[in-house]
Each structure stands twice: as structure tokens, then as C-alpha cells.
């Protein structure tokens, strides 16, 4: 089954697509196996990065928060998780401030945006080979 490269509809309350497959199609063509492999790697690495981000925030280690937000931003942009990438970019930008309330809010928003790609039915279908 071929996957429509158009963005999926955004979840309620989000303005950007959850997952824009055209980003990966630009690099991989329509190789479904390669797409599934890259997406699986993305999900695994993001799980690790999000856990590390939560730990860094719990310790109020703002340098680590900024570094992890940068890592998440790059991986999300490259994988087509555009809303997540933009949220990580915002967190990276404010992590250098001492505004703990804003940093905490951005961290929560990033965690919410991380859940969106995981629940994308098109993504789950791709990973399942369908």
C-alpha cells in the first residue's frame, strides 16, 4: 500500500500537520521499507531523548534541556514531525533564559507534541507495513 505523501490532518488545536511524509519522501523516494526503518529509528531515538529531557528538566539542568531540545528539533524536522520540531525549537530558544515558568510550559508542550506523531494512524500503518 502506498502512503499519500500529503500531510495528515492536524489534531484538534494544532495548526501544523502531525507528520508530513513528503519530508522523508524527498530523501527516500517512495521506498516503503526505508521509510519504515527511518521512522522506527526516529521513534526509538525520540523516546530516549524525551526521557532524557524529562530528567534534565526535573533537575533544572537548563544546559541539558537546551541541548536535548536542539537534538529533538533536528530529528523531528528531518523526519517530518514539523509541529514537534517547531516546539523543540521554541524550547531551545527559551532554555537559555531564567524564566522557569516559560521553560516548564514549553517542556509540557513538547511532550504533548511528541504524543501526536505516536498516535498518527498513517505512521502506525507505515510501521506495520501497511
N, C-alpha and C positions, 0 to 999 in steps of 0.2 A: 504494500500500500504506500503510495507516495503521499508526502505531507505537504500541504499547502504552505508555501513559503511566506505567505502573508502573516502579519502579526495576529495573535489571538486577541479576542476582545479583552479589554481591561476589566479587572474585577471592579465591583461596585466601589466607588470612591477613589479610584486610581485613574490618572489621566494618561499614563503611558501603557503600552502593551506589556503584558506579563512576560512574554518570551517571544522575541522576534527571530524566527528561524532564518530569515533572509540573511542575517549577520553570519551565521555559520555556513549557509549555502554559498555565500560569497567566497569562503575559504575552501570549502569541501566539495563544491558541486552538489549533486543530489545523491551522494554516496551514503545510503541509509545506515550502513554498518559503521562507517567513520563517524557519522553524526551521533549515533547512539553511544559510541565509545567516548567521544568528546563530552557529551552530556553527562555520562556516568562519572567521568573524571571530574567534571565541574561540580556535580552534586556531592561527591565524596570530599573534594577539597574545600568546598564551601561549608560543609558540615564541620570540618575541622577548624576552619577559620572562624566560623560563627561561635563555636565553643571557646576558642581562644579569645575572641573579642569579649564574650560574656565574662570570662575570667579576668581579663585585663580591666574591664570596666568595674568589676567587683572590687578590685584592688586600687581603683582610681589611678591606674598607670596610664596616663594620657599619651605618653610617647608610644606605648604599645598599641593603644586604641587607634592613634593616627596611622601607625604602620600597618595594622591589620585592615583598617578601612581602605588604605591605599591598595593593598593586595586584593581585597574583595572587589573594589571598584574595577581594577584591571580585568580580573577574571570574569566579572559579570558583563562588562562591556564586550569583551571578546566572545562571550557565549550568547549574547542576545538578551540577557536579563536586564533590560535597559532601566526599568524603574529601580531595581536593586542597585544598579551601578550609580545612578544619579543620587540615590540616598546615601550610598557609601561615600560618594564624592563630597556631599554636604557634611557628613560626619568628619571626614578627613580635614576639611577646611576649618571646622569649628573646634576640633580636638586640641588645637594649639592655644585655645583661649582658656581662661579660668572659669568660664561660665558653665558650671557643673549641671545646672538645670537644662540648658540647651544641649549639652553633650549627652545627658541622660535621655532626653526626648529623642534626639537623633538616633541613639543606640536602639531605642524601642522601635522607631520607625524602620530601621534597617532590619531588625528581627522580623517585623511584620512583612517587609518586602521579601525577605528570604522565604517565608512560608508560601508566598504566591507562586513562584516557579515550581515548587514541590507539588502543588495541587493542580498544576496545569495539565488537563487531560491529554492534550496533544503531546506534551513531553512524556507523560507516562506511557502513551501509546508507542511513541518512538522507542523508548527504552525496552518495551515489551516486544518490539519487533513488528508492531502492527501499524 
